[in-house]
Amino acid sequence: MSMKRYFGIFGILFFSFFAGYSAIQYQNMQYQISRDPAAVRNNFDFSHLRGEQLHQAVRQRLLAGLDLQKTSEGSGIGLGHFVFVNANGEKKLACQEFGKVSLSFEAEGMSVAGDKPTMEIEGRCEFSADMTRINPLFIPVAKILGENPGDGEFHFKEGSDVNVRFANIPEAWPRLWLLKSVKIINEKASEAVVIESDEVARVLGHPVVLNF
């Protein structure tokens, strides 16, 4: 067997082994991420906190990780993720306990019959590969602006499923939306972590405005 052919066969075997090993490692990593809250970074691990200390840390972490992303098609809003101990004494990733994220907005500079236009965005709580962030809820702004303005609900599947509800909408779509509240919701236990707009501004040092 020639040396060239020998190294060719060796290279194929090595690549096959490496590809198989990488696939196994990736699967193991995904299993660890979905099953093991201990794998999250220590500075996002609040399992040692209880009561008001836990509530404050959770709210600050959600907002500290707030990430507003814009594309030509729309905007995405993500939050910080964390580990904590639930009421049953179990160590959990936030999205394992709180399955839904809800973001509420009010339009700036306009009203309809004295009521401000509102927008509520809801989607599943899904965390990033490194478990430090809640994946953004994506709002397909371009599609919304292509619809006739009015109250109602839209359901989008741009990545993850997202519901967007509008109320008190005038004859033209509002373009500036002020974040009024952030919620992560445990539907099974009827519990939620709620952060209102004044706390958003206090923690971040500024209000959060979404520009359509």
N, C-alpha and C positions, 0 to 999 in steps of 0.2 A: 504494500500500500504506500503510495507517495505521501510525502509530508504535507503537501497542499491539501490532498484529500482527507488526510488524518485530521488536520486542523479544521477543515470544513465540517466534518462529522462532529468533532468535539464542540465546535461553535454552536451547531444546531442543538446538540444535547444540552449544552449550558443554557442556551436561550430558553429551551423548553422547561428546564428545571426552574430557571429564574422566573418565568412567566407564571408557572404553577405555584411557586412559593409566594410570589407577590399577590396572586389571587387569594391564597389561603390567608395571608397576612391581612389583606383588605377585609375579608369576611370576618376575621377575628376582631379587627378594629371596629367594624360596624356592630358586631355583637356586643363588644365591650361598651361602646357608646350608648347603645340602646338599653343595656342591662346594668351598668355599673356606675352609679353616681360618684363613686370614689375616684373615678378617672378625671373628674373636672379639676381645673386649677384651684389651688387653695384659696386664692383671693376672691373666688366666686362661690366658695363653700361656706354657707351660713348654718351648717348643721349644729354648731356649738351655741347658736343664739336662740333665745326664746322671747316670747312676749313682744313688748314694744320695740326692743332692740332688733328683733328679727323683722318686724314690720317696717321699721325705718330703713334697715339695710336692704330689704327686698325692693322697696320703692325707689331708693337711690340707685340700686343696681339696674333696675329696669330702665330708668331714665339716663343713667350714665352711658348705657349701651345703645341709646336711641340713635338710629342711623337713617338718614333720609337720602334715598338714592333716586336720581332722575335719569330717564332715558327719553328718546324721541317718542316713545309710545305711552309713557306714563311715569308714575312715581311709586317707589316702594318704601315702606317704613318698617324698620326692624327695632328690636329692643334687646336689652341685656338679659342674659340667662343666668341661672344660679342653681345651687343645691341647697336643700333645707330638710328639716325633719318635720313630717306632718303630724297631725293630731294623734295618729296611732303609733307615733314613735318610730316611723319608718323613714329612712333616708331616701329622698326622692330628687330627681331632676324636676325643675319647675314644670316643664311641658308634660311630664308623666302624670302630674297631679292636676294641673290647670290646662285643659285641652283646648280652650278657645281664647283668642285674643280679640278685643274690641277697642276700636279707636273712634272717638266722637269729635266732630268738628262743628264750628259755627262760621258762617260766612261773615266777612268783615265789610262794613260800610253799606249794608243794605238790610231791608226788612220787608216782610209782606204782612200787611194788616197788623203791624206792631210786633210780629214774630220774626226772629232771625231764621234764615235758611239753615238747615242742619244736614249733616252727612255722617252716617255711621258705617264703619267698615268692620266686618267680622271675618275671621278665618281661623284655621286650625293653628295651634301652637306647635311649631316644629323647630327643633334646634339645629344649629350648624354642626359641621363635622367635628369641630374642636369643642363643641358643647358650650361655648362662651356667649353665644348670641341666639336670640330667637329670630328665625328667618323672616325677612321682610314680607309684609302683606303688600301685594302689588296692585295698584289702582290703574287700570288702563284708561288714562285720561283722554287719549285721542278718541277712543270708542265712545266714551261718555259724551264728549263734546259733539260727536256726530249724531247723537240722539236729540229728539225734541225735548227742551227743558220741561221739567215737571216732577211732581212727587212720584215716588215709586221705588222699586227695588230692582237691582241688577245682580245677576249671578255670573261671575266670570271664572274661567279655568285657565288663567295665564300662569301656568306652573301649578301652584296650589289653589284650591277653590276659595273664592272670596265673594262675600255678599256685600253690596254697597246700597244703603238705603238713604233716600233723600226726602226731606219734608220742607214745606214753606218755600218752595223754589219759585222765583219770579219768572218773567218772560225770557230772560237770558240766564245762562249758567253763571253762577258766581265764580270768580277766578281766584279769590284769596280766601283761604280757609284757616281759621285759628284752632289749634288743637285744644279741646276742652277737657277731655278725660282719656285716660289709659286704663284698660281693665284686662286682667287675665282671669279666666273664669273656670271654676271646677263645677261642671254641670251636674255631676253625680251627687255632690254634697251641697249643691246650691250655695257655694261660697265664691268669693271674688276678692282679688286685690284691686283696689280702685285708687287712682291718682288723679286729682282734679287739677284744673289749669293753673291755679295759683301756686300749687306745689311744683308743677312742671317748670314754671317761670323761676321759682325760687331755687330749685336744684340746678337747673341749667344756666341760670343767669339771664334768660331771655325767653320770650314766648316762642312756640314752634308754629310757623306759618307754612302751609302748603300752597304753592302757587300753581294753578291750572294753566 
